[in-house]
């Protein structure tokens, strides 16, 4: 930031030289940086895809397994509850019968 401020403070020739240099060399520098950074960016994207496939897909599979186990446990509890209520209904007696018998 100081370089830009210094360009406008005093030396007009230095400011013009930096401006002309940026106009002339800018596209070349950008193209060179692009050529260098493009393979690096591609590598980062590929590694991200591998990470997703290997790690996050396992998380999804684990979550699916957990949901399936929870669903099975709920169904089992529902079946046991239905059996218990059927057995309990057959064993119940009228409290008046106990009083009369006792």
Residue, then its C-alpha position, 0 to 999 in steps of 0.5 A: x500500500x505504501x508503494x501506491x501512496x508513494x507513487x502519487x506523492x512525489x515522483x510522477x515518473x516512477x508512478x508512470x513507469x510502474x503503471x506502464x510496467x503493469x500494463x505491459x507485464x500484467x497479462x504475461x504475469x497473470x498467464x504465467x501464474x495461471x499456468x503454474x496455479x492451474x495444475x495445483x488447483x486441479x490437484x486440490x480438486x482431485x484430492x477433494x473428490x477422493x476425500x469426499x468419495x472415501x470419507x464422506x461417503x462412509x459417513x453416509x453409509x454409517x448414517x444409513x446403517x444407524x437409521x436402519x438399525x433404529x427402525x428395526x428396533x422400533x418395529x421390534x419394540x412395537x411388536x413386543x408391545x402388541x404381544x404384551x398388550x395381548x397377553x396382558x389383556x388375557x390375564x386381567x381379571x375383574x377386581x370384583x371377582x377377587x373381592x368376591x372370591x376372597 
